[in-house]
Amino acid sequence: MHSVVCIKQVPDSAQIRVHPVTNTIMRQGVPAIINPYDLFALEEALRLKDRFGGTVTVITMGPPMAEVALRKCLSFGADDAILVSDRAFAGADTLATSYALAAAIGKIRENMPVDLIFTGKQTIDGDTAQVGPGIARRLDYQLLTYVSAIREIDHEKREILVERRAEGGVQVLKTKLPCLITMLEGTNEMRYGDMDDMFRAARHPLKQWDRLAAGIEDPNVVGLKGSPTVVGKVFAPKPRSQRAEIIETVDNDPKNLVVTLLAKVFTQHPKLEREIERLAK
Amino acid sequence: MAILVIAEHDNASLKAATLNTVSAAAKLGSEVHVLVAGANCGAAAAEAAKVAGVAKVRVADAAHYETQTAENVAALVVANAAGYSHILAPSTANGKNVAPRVAALLDVAQISDIVAVESADTFVRPIYAGNAMATVKSADAVKVMTVRTTAFEAAGQGGSATVEAVAAAADLGLTSVKGRELTKSARPELGAAKIIVSGGRGLGNSENYHKLLEPLADALGAALGASRAAVDAGYVPNDYQVGQTGKIVAPQLYIAVGISGAIQHLAGMKDSKVIVAINKDPEAPIFQVADYGLVGDLFEVVPELAKAVG
C-alpha cells in the first residue's frame, strides 16, 4: 500500500487582511502553516499504513522554505518527502499546479506504484479545490471528493469503499484503485510525533526536484505560462453594516431585552413576523 | 456561444440552487441552456423549462444517471460541451463534485465559487478563507465555474424553454453508490432554511447547545447551525457548520448565539437578511455584521427569547 499525500504550505488565512489603502494582501507577520485540510489527508494515509502496512510519501510544490512543512510531516510519521521546487513554477494557477504535481507523482510511480493519492478538500489560501481533481485526471486515477471516512479496502479486487459528504447526509461510494481522495476536515485527529520523531525528521534526506527532475520537459505548461487564470485586483470584503444596534433597556432585564428586540425587528421587518408564524406551525 | 448550467435536481424536482446559478449565467449575456441528467427526470426538466431566462433545457434521461454519479455526469457534460463558452454549476456538494471533473477533462482551470460577474471572462471570488476578494480573469476557451448561490438572486418563473433530449453517454461503471444515509431531522435543511439559530463556543458544551437552542429553533421553525469552533469542540456534527468552509447561508433571519464572529464564520452568513447577535462580550466582532445586538448572558436571554416567540 503506497499513499502519496499532497500538502501545501500556506499563510494562516485567518490572519490575512487586505491593506485598506493599497488593496494588497498583508502577509507580513502572518505565519506559514501546513494547509490544515492537508493534515486530515496525511492522518488518513498514516491510518491506512497502520492498518495495512506500506509507505506514505508526502509531496509539495513550493519555494525552498516549504521544506519546513515537509519535515513536520515526516515527524508525524511520513516515510519520505519530496519538494518540487523551481523558479519556473512561480505564478502557477490550479491547472499548472496540478500538471506539475501529476508529473512529479508520475516520477514517484516509476519506483513504486501509487495506490492512493490524498489531498485536503481545498487549501485555505486559494480556496479553489481544483488541484486534487486535476491530478486525478492527469494520472487517470479514480476521484473521490469530500471523503469523510474510508470504510474498507479490498486489496484483491483493488476496490475502496468510502463515505462522502453529500447534501443532507452521507453517500457510501465504491470505486476502483488507484484513486485520488480529497479528505474532509474534522474526520480524524492528527497524531503528533515525539522528540525521536523530530530528530528522525530533521535528519531525513529530503528529495528536492526541479522541473526536469519532476519529468516536465515543456516549461510552457507550468508556472505563469501554463496558467490560463490570473488574479487581477484584490480587495477587502465589503463590511455588511456599520455596527449592530445594541438593544438596551433601563434595567437590562433579559425578558424586557427580548421584548424590545422583537418589537424592533418586527417593526422594521413586518414580513418576518408572518414568516415565523407560518414556519412555527 | 451559449451558456450551459448543470441542473441540481433529484429527478422529481429542481433544486433552488439551480435558480441562483441561472441568474449568474444570465449575467454573462448569452443564451442560457440547462442540462438535466437523471433517470425519469421529466418533472425536473419541465420545471427547468419554466425558469425565467432559460432558452433551452437539454435532458439526458437514462438509468445510469439515477444517482448522478459525478464521473458519469461529467462525461455527459464534456460530450455536450461543444458550442458553450461557459459551463456553470452551483457550489453545492454535488456541483463541487461534478464541475472539477468537467474542468479537468476539458483541461481548463475552473473558477470556483464566484460571487459576481464582472465581464464574460472576469469574475469575483473569495480567497484566503473569505478574508479577501479577488477578480480572476480566465483565458480558457471554455470557462468552467461554480457559483456561490447566496450571492445571486433566484431566477423567477415564467420561462417557456424548449426541451430537447440528448443522448446519454456511456455508463463508465467505475464508481457506484452503495448506500445513502440521510441526516434525520424534523428541522429544515440548513442550506435552504428561512430562519437559522446558530451557536458557538459561548454555549460552553454540547448539552447547553441542545438545551438552549433547540427550544428556540422549534419556536421559530428554524434550522440549527454552528460556528466552526463549536463543531471543533464537538458540540454538534460537521454538517452544522456555517462559514467559508462549511455551509454558506443567507436566511431571512440569522440568530447568532455565543458566536464571537471569526471572519471565516462571517463569510458564511453575512448575506442573511436580518442578523441578531447575542453575546456577553460587547466587543465581539459578530456585532460588526449584526443588525441587532443583545449584550447579555445567553443562558438567561435565550430561554426568554424562546418563550417570547413561542
HADDOCK unambig.tbl for C-alpha pairs under 7 A between the chains (distance, minus, plus):
assign (segid A and resid 13 and name CA) (segid B and resid 128 and name CA) 4.97 0.50 0.50
assign (segid A and resid 13 and name CA) (segid B and resid 129 and name CA) 6.04 0.50 0.50
assign (segid A and resid 16 and name CA) (segid B and resid 128 and name CA) 6.91 0.50 0.50
assign (segid A and resid 16 and name CA) (segid B and resid 131 and name CA) 6.34 0.50 0.50
assign (segid A and resid 17 and name CA) (segid B and resid 131 and name CA) 6.11 0.50 0.50
assign (segid A and resid 17 and name CA) (segid B and resid 132 and name CA) 6.89 0.50 0.50
assign (segid A and resid 18 and name CA) (segid B and resid 132 and name CA) 6.27 0.50 0.50
assign (segid A and resid 94 and name CA) (segid B and resid 109 and name CA) 6.30 0.50 0.50
assign (segid A and resid 95 and name CA) (segid B and resid 108 and name CA) 6.70 0.50 0.50
assign (segid A and resid 95 and name CA) (segid B and resid 109 and name CA) 5.08 0.50 0.50
assign (segid A and resid 124 and name CA) (segid B and resid 128 and name CA) 5.65 0.50 0.50
assign (segid A and resid 124 and name CA) (segid B and resid 129 and name CA) 5.55 0.50 0.50
assign (segid A and resid 125 and name CA) (segid B and resid 127 and name CA) 5.93 0.50 0.50
assign (segid A and resid 125 and name CA) (segid B and resid 128 and name CA) 4.18 0.50 0.50
assign (segid A and resid 125 and name CA) (segid B and resid 129 and name CA) 6.52 0.50 0.50
assign (segid A and resid 126 and name CA) (segid B and resid 127 and name CA) 5.32 0.50 0.50
assign (segid A and resid 126 and name CA) (segid B and resid 128 and name CA) 6.17 0.50 0.50
assign (segid A and resid 127 and name CA) (segid B and resid 127 and name CA) 5.88 0.50 0.50
assign (segid A and resid 127 and name CA) (segid B and resid 128 and name CA) 6.88 0.50 0.50
assign (segid A and resid 127 and name CA) (segid B and resid 129 and name CA) 6.76 0.50 0.50
assign (segid A and resid 128 and name CA) (segid B and resid 112 and name CA) 5.27 0.50 0.50
assign (segid A and resid 130 and name CA) (segid B and resid 100 and name CA) 6.05 0.50 0.50
assign (segid A and resid 133 and name CA) (segid B and resid 100 and name CA) 6.02 0.50 0.50
assign (segid A and resid 133 and name CA) (segid B and resid 101 and name CA) 6.25 0.50 0.50
assign (segid A and resid 133 and name CA) (segid B and resid 104 and name CA) 6.74 0.50 0.50
assign (segid A and resid 134 and name CA) (segid B and resid 104 and name CA) 5.19 0.50 0.50
assign (segid A and resid 137 and name CA) (segid B and resid 104 and name CA) 6.00 0.50 0.50
assign (segid A and resid 137 and name CA) (segid B and resid 105 and name CA) 6.77 0.50 0.50
assign (segid A and resid 145 and name CA) (segid B and resid 97 and name CA) 6.37 0.50 0.50
assign (segid A and resid 166 and name CA) (segid B and resid 93 and name CA) 5.35 0.50 0.50
assign (segid A and resid 166 and name CA) (segid B and resid 94 and name CA) 6.86 0.50 0.50
assign (segid A and resid 167 and name CA) (segid B and resid 93 and name CA) 5.89 0.50 0.50
assign (segid A and resid 168 and name CA) (segid B and resid 182 and name CA) 5.76 0.50 0.50
assign (segid A and resid 168 and name CA) (segid B and resid 183 and name CA) 5.84 0.50 0.50
assign (segid A and resid 169 and name CA) (segid B and resid 181 and name CA) 5.60 0.50 0.50
assign (segid A and resid 169 and name CA) (segid B and resid 182 and name CA) 4.13 0.50 0.50
assign (segid A and resid 169 and name CA) (segid B and resid 183 and name CA) 4.82 0.50 0.50
assign (segid A and resid 170 and name CA) (segid B and resid 180 and name CA) 5.87 0.50 0.50
assign (segid A and resid 170 and name CA) (segid B and resid 181 and name CA) 5.24 0.50 0.50
assign (segid A and resid 170 and name CA) (segid B and resid 182 and name CA) 6.31 0.50 0.50
assign (segid A and resid 171 and name CA) (segid B and resid 177 and name CA) 6.92 0.50 0.50
assign (segid A and resid 171 and name CA) (segid B and resid 179 and name CA) 5.92 0.50 0.50
assign (segid A and resid 171 and name CA) (segid B and resid 180 and name CA) 4.50 0.50 0.50
assign (segid A and resid 171 and name CA) (segid B and resid 181 and name CA) 6.35 0.50 0.50
assign (segid A and resid 172 and name CA) (segid B and resid 177 and name CA) 5.86 0.50 0.50
assign (segid A and resid 172 and name CA) (segid B and resid 178 and name CA) 5.25 0.50 0.50
assign (segid A and resid 172 and name CA) (segid B and resid 179 and name CA) 4.84 0.50 0.50
assign (segid A and resid 172 and name CA) (segid B and resid 180 and name CA) 5.91 0.50 0.50
assign (segid A and resid 173 and name CA) (segid B and resid 175 and name CA) 6.72 0.50 0.50
assign (segid A and resid 173 and name CA) (segid B and resid 176 and name CA) 5.69 0.50 0.50
assign (segid A and resid 173 and name CA) (segid B and resid 177 and name CA) 4.64 0.50 0.50
assign (segid A and resid 173 and name CA) (segid B and resid 178 and name CA) 5.50 0.50 0.50
assign (segid A and resid 174 and name CA) (segid B and resid 175 and name CA) 5.51 0.50 0.50
assign (segid A and resid 174 and name CA) (segid B and resid 176 and name CA) 5.35 0.50 0.50
assign (segid A and resid 174 and name CA) (segid B and resid 177 and name CA) 6.47 0.50 0.50
assign (segid A and resid 174 and name CA) (segid B and resid 178 and name CA) 6.63 0.50 0.50
assign (segid A and resid 175 and name CA) (segid B and resid 174 and name CA) 5.74 0.50 0.50
assign (segid A and resid 175 and name CA) (segid B and resid 175 and name CA) 4.35 0.50 0.50
assign (segid A and resid 175 and name CA) (segid B and resid 176 and name CA) 6.58 0.50 0.50
assign (segid A and resid 176 and name CA) (segid B and resid 174 and name CA) 6.43 0.50 0.50
assign (segid A and resid 228 and name CA) (segid B and resid 109 and name CA) 6.60 0.50 0.50
assign (segid A and resid 228 and name CA) (segid B and resid 138 and name CA) 5.64 0.50 0.50
assign (segid A and resid 228 and name CA) (segid B and resid 139 and name CA) 4.98 0.50 0.50
assign (segid A and resid 228 and name CA) (segid B and resid 140 and name CA) 5.76 0.50 0.50
assign (segid A and resid 229 and name CA) (segid B and resid 109 and name CA) 6.74 0.50 0.50
assign (segid A and resid 229 and name CA) (segid B and resid 136 and name CA) 6.48 0.50 0.50
assign (segid A and resid 229 and name CA) (segid B and resid 137 and name CA) 5.53 0.50 0.50
assign (segid A and resid 229 and name CA) (segid B and resid 138 and name CA) 4.34 0.50 0.50
assign (segid A and resid 229 and name CA) (segid B and resid 139 and name CA) 6.22 0.50 0.50
assign (segid A and resid 230 and name CA) (segid B and resid 136 and name CA) 5.63 0.50 0.50
assign (segid A and resid 230 and name CA) (segid B and resid 137 and name CA) 5.43 0.50 0.50
assign (segid A and resid 230 and name CA) (segid B and resid 138 and name CA) 6.61 0.50 0.50
assign (segid A and resid 231 and name CA) (segid B and resid 134 and name CA) 6.43 0.50 0.50
assign (segid A and resid 231 and name CA) (segid B and resid 135 and name CA) 5.74 0.50 0.50
assign (segid A and resid 231 and name CA) (segid B and resid 136 and name CA) 4.47 0.50 0.50
assign (segid A and resid 231 and name CA) (segid B and resid 137 and name CA) 6.37 0.50 0.50
assign (segid A and resid 232 and name CA) (segid B and resid 134 and name CA) 6.78 0.50 0.50
assign (segid A and resid 232 and name CA) (segid B and resid 135 and name CA) 5.15 0.50 0.50
assign (segid A and resid 232 and name CA) (segid B and resid 136 and name CA) 5.72 0.50 0.50
assign (segid A and resid 232 and name CA) (segid B and resid 137 and name CA) 6.79 0.50 0.50
assign (segid A and resid 233 and name CA) (segid B and resid 134 and name CA) 5.75 0.50 0.50
assign (segid A and resid 233 and name CA) (segid B and resid 135 and name CA) 5.57 0.50 0.50
assign (segid A and resid 234 and name CA) (segid B and resid 132 and name CA) 6.66 0.50 0.50
assign (segid A and resid 234 and name CA) (segid B and resid 133 and name CA) 5.51 0.50 0.50
assign (segid A and resid 234 and name CA) (segid B and resid 134 and name CA) 4.27 0.50 0.50
assign (segid A and resid 234 and name CA) (segid B and resid 135 and name CA) 6.48 0.50 0.50
assign (segid A and resid 235 and name CA) (segid B and resid 132 and name CA) 5.83 0.50 0.50
assign (segid A and resid 235 and name CA) (segid B and resid 133 and name CA) 5.28 0.50 0.50
assign (segid A and resid 235 and name CA) (segid B and resid 134 and name CA) 6.40 0.50 0.50
assign (segid A and resid 236 and name CA) (segid B and resid 131 and name CA) 6.82 0.50 0.50
assign (segid A and resid 236 and name CA) (segid B and resid 132 and name CA) 4.86 0.50 0.50
assign (segid A and resid 236 and name CA) (segid B and resid 133 and name CA) 5.94 0.50 0.50
assign (segid A and resid 237 and name CA) (segid B and resid 131 and name CA) 6.76 0.50 0.50
assign (segid A and resid 237 and name CA) (segid B and resid 132 and name CA) 5.73 0.50 0.50
assign (segid A and resid 237 and name CA) (segid B and resid 133 and name CA) 5.88 0.50 0.50
assign (segid A and resid 240 and name CA) (segid B and resid 270 and name CA) 6.71 0.50 0.50
assign (segid A and resid 240 and name CA) (segid B and resid 289 and name CA) 5.39 0.50 0.50
assign (segid A and resid 241 and name CA) (segid B and resid 288 and name CA) 6.86 0.50 0.50
assign (segid A and resid 241 and name CA) (segid B and resid 289 and name CA) 5.72 0.50 0.50
assign (segid A and resid 242 and name CA) (segid B and resid 288 and name CA) 6.44 0.50 0.50
assign (segid A and resid 243 and name CA) (segid B and resid 287 and name CA) 6.00 0.50 0.50
assign (segid A and resid 243 and name CA) (segid B and resid 288 and name CA) 4.59 0.50 0.50
assign (segid A and resid 243 and name CA) (segid B and resid 289 and name CA) 6.34 0.50 0.50
assign (segid A and resid 243 and name CA) (segid B and resid 290 and name CA) 6.77 0.50 0.50
assign (segid A and resid 244 and name CA) (segid B and resid 287 and name CA) 5.18 0.50 0.50
assign (segid A and resid 244 and name CA) (segid B and resid 288 and name CA) 6.10 0.50 0.50
assign (segid A and resid 244 and name CA) (segid B and resid 289 and name CA) 6.67 0.50 0.50
assign (segid A and resid 244 and name CA) (segid B and resid 290 and name CA) 4.88 0.50 0.50
assign (segid A and resid 244 and name CA) (segid B and resid 291 and name CA) 4.48 0.50 0.50
assign (segid A and resid 244 and name CA) (segid B and resid 292 and name CA) 4.81 0.50 0.50
assign (segid A and resid 244 and name CA) (segid B and resid 293 and name CA) 5.48 0.50 0.50
assign (segid A and resid 245 and name CA) (segid B and resid 291 and name CA) 5.98 0.50 0.50
assign (segid A and resid 245 and name CA) (segid B and resid 292 and name CA) 4.74 0.50 0.50
assign (segid A and resid 245 and name CA) (segid B and resid 293 and name CA) 5.82 0.50 0.50
assign (segid A and resid 246 and name CA) (segid B and resid 292 and name CA) 5.83 0.50 0.50
assign (segid A and resid 246 and name CA) (segid B and resid 293 and name CA) 4.48 0.50 0.50
assign (segid A and resid 246 and name CA) (segid B and resid 294 and name CA) 5.87 0.50 0.50
assign (segid A and resid 247 and name CA) (segid B and resid 292 and name CA) 6.82 0.50 0.50
assign (segid A and resid 247 and name CA) (segid B and resid 293 and name CA) 5.95 0.50 0.50
assign (segid A and resid 247 and name CA) (segid B and resid 294 and name CA) 5.50 0.50 0.50
assign (segid A and resid 254 and name CA) (segid B and resid 300 and name CA) 6.18 0.50 0.50
assign (segid A and resid 254 and name CA) (segid B and resid 301 and name CA) 5.09 0.50 0.50
assign (segid A and resid 254 and name CA) (segid B and resid 304 and name CA) 6.75 0.50 0.50
assign (segid A and resid 255 and name CA) (segid B and resid 304 and name CA) 5.65 0.50 0.50
assign (segid A and resid 258 and name CA) (segid B and resid 301 and name CA) 6.93 0.50 0.50
assign (segid A and resid 258 and name CA) (segid B and resid 304 and name CA) 6.65 0.50 0.50
assign (segid A and resid 258 and name CA) (segid B and resid 305 and name CA) 5.62 0.50 0.50
assign (segid A and resid 276 and name CA) (segid B and resid 220 and name CA) 5.64 0.50 0.50
assign (segid A and resid 276 and name CA) (segid B and resid 221 and name CA) 6.89 0.50 0.50
assign (segid A and resid 279 and name CA) (segid B and resid 220 and name CA) 6.63 0.50 0.50
assign (segid A and resid 279 and name CA) (segid B and resid 221 and name CA) 4.82 0.50 0.50
assign (segid A and resid 280 and name CA) (segid B and resid 218 and name CA) 6.86 0.50 0.50
assign (segid A and resid 280 and name CA) (segid B and resid 219 and name CA) 5.77 0.50 0.50
assign (segid A and resid 280 and name CA) (segid B and resid 220 and name CA) 5.16 0.50 0.50
assign (segid A and resid 280 and name CA) (segid B and resid 221 and name CA) 4.30 0.50 0.50
